[in-house]
């Protein structure tokens, strides 16, 4: 079997630049691979972690990467602001992927609202003149309006037709 080859620590800036370029070229698997190579020799590289998070969220549609696989990476980011902002990005992109996959808007409500909660937290932690979280919040509002997303109605919840007193078989 083949064994992965490590990259040189001095090659990290160039590799990170390539990973970002692959993301922009809509090749998130290549970006993911490079980020994982960087993190293999520098596990605390915050820029590689951010790029990996974004590459994986690029794969929500069609590749079956789940938000639950990405959330733990967000928790390793260095600043409170970044953890809040990128947690919002994960939930927002997960919401969009769910809509594109044909899920009912009411099923998306909890995720898009979680994104907005994260963006609100990031807004309060943002450095001066950084309105990125506000821009993402506004994008979420427009997404909700465009897709007519509302909280699930009580009737959307599965009914407990047997009641609690019926034994499980």
HUGIFEN-V586758 format. One record per pair of residues at least 24 apart in sequence whose ideal C-beta (glycine too) atoms are under 10 Angstrom apart, sorted by the first residue. I is the first residue (numbers start at 1). J is the second residue. Records with the same first field share a line. If there is no record, write none. Layout:
I->J ; J
//
This chain:
4->33 ; 36 ; 37 ; 40
5->37
6->37 ; 40 ; 41
7->34 ; 37 ; 38 ; 40 ; 41 ; 42
8->41
9->38 ; 41 ; 42
11->37 ; 38 ; 41
12->37 ; 38 ; 39 ; 41 ; 42 ; 45 ; 47 ; 48
13->38 ; 47
15->41 ; 45 ; 48 ; 51
16->45 ; 47 ; 48 ; 50 ; 51
17->51
19->47 ; 48 ; 51 ; 52 ; 54 ; 55
20->47 ; 50 ; 51 ; 54 ; 55
22->51 ; 55 ; 58
23->51 ; 52 ; 54 ; 55 ; 58
26->58
27->55 ; 58
28->52 ; 54 ; 55 ; 56 ; 57 ; 58 ; 59 ; 60 ; 63 ; 65
29->55 ; 56 ; 58 ; 59 ; 63 ; 65
30->55
31->55 ; 56 ; 58 ; 59
32->56 ; 58 ; 59 ; 63 ; 65
35->73
39->73 ; 76
43->76
44->76 ; 78
46->76 ; 77 ; 78 ; 79 ; 82
49->73 ; 74 ; 76 ; 77 ; 78 ; 82 ; 86
50->74 ; 77 ; 78 ; 82 ; 85 ; 86 ; 89
53->77 ; 82 ; 86 ; 87 ; 89 ; 90 ; 93
54->86 ; 89 ; 90 ; 93
56->90 ; 93
57->86 ; 89 ; 90 ; 91 ; 92 ; 93 ; 94 ; 96 ; 97
58->93 ; 97
59->93 ; 97
60->90 ; 93 ; 94 ; 95 ; 96 ; 97 ; 98 ; 100 ; 101
61->93 ; 96 ; 97 ; 98 ; 100 ; 101
62->97 ; 100 ; 101
63->97
64->97 ; 101
65->94 ; 97
66->94 ; 97
67->91 ; 93 ; 94 ; 95 ; 97 ; 98 ; 111 ; 114
68->94
70->94
74->118
79->122 ; 125 ; 127
80->121 ; 122 ; 124 ; 125
81->121 ; 122 ; 123 ; 124 ; 125 ; 126 ; 127 ; 130 ; 132 ; 133
82->122 ; 125
83->118 ; 121 ; 122 ; 125
84->117 ; 118 ; 119 ; 120 ; 121 ; 122 ; 123 ; 124 ; 125 ; 126 ; 133
85->118 ; 119 ; 121 ; 122 ; 123 ; 125 ; 126 ; 130 ; 132 ; 133 ; 136
86->118 ; 122
87->114 ; 115 ; 117 ; 118 ; 119 ; 121 ; 122
88->112 ; 114 ; 115 ; 116 ; 117 ; 118 ; 119 ; 120 ; 121 ; 122 ; 123 ; 132 ; 133 ; 136 ; 137 ; 140
89->115 ; 118 ; 119 ; 122 ; 132 ; 133 ; 136
90->114 ; 115 ; 118
91->115 ; 116 ; 117 ; 118 ; 119 ; 140
92->116 ; 118 ; 119 ; 136 ; 137 ; 139 ; 140 ; 143
95->140 ; 143 ; 144 ; 147 ; 149
96->139 ; 140 ; 143 ; 147
99->143 ; 146 ; 147 ; 149
104->149 ; 152 ; 156
105->144 ; 146 ; 147 ; 148 ; 149 ; 150 ; 152
106->148 ; 149 ; 150 ; 151 ; 152 ; 153 ; 156
107->149 ; 152 ; 156
108->143 ; 144 ; 147 ; 149 ; 150 ; 152
109->144 ; 149 ; 150 ; 151 ; 152 ; 156
110->151 ; 152
111->149
112->140 ; 141 ; 143 ; 144 ; 147 ; 149
113->140 ; 144 ; 149 ; 151
115->139 ; 140 ; 143
116->140 ; 141 ; 143 ; 144
//
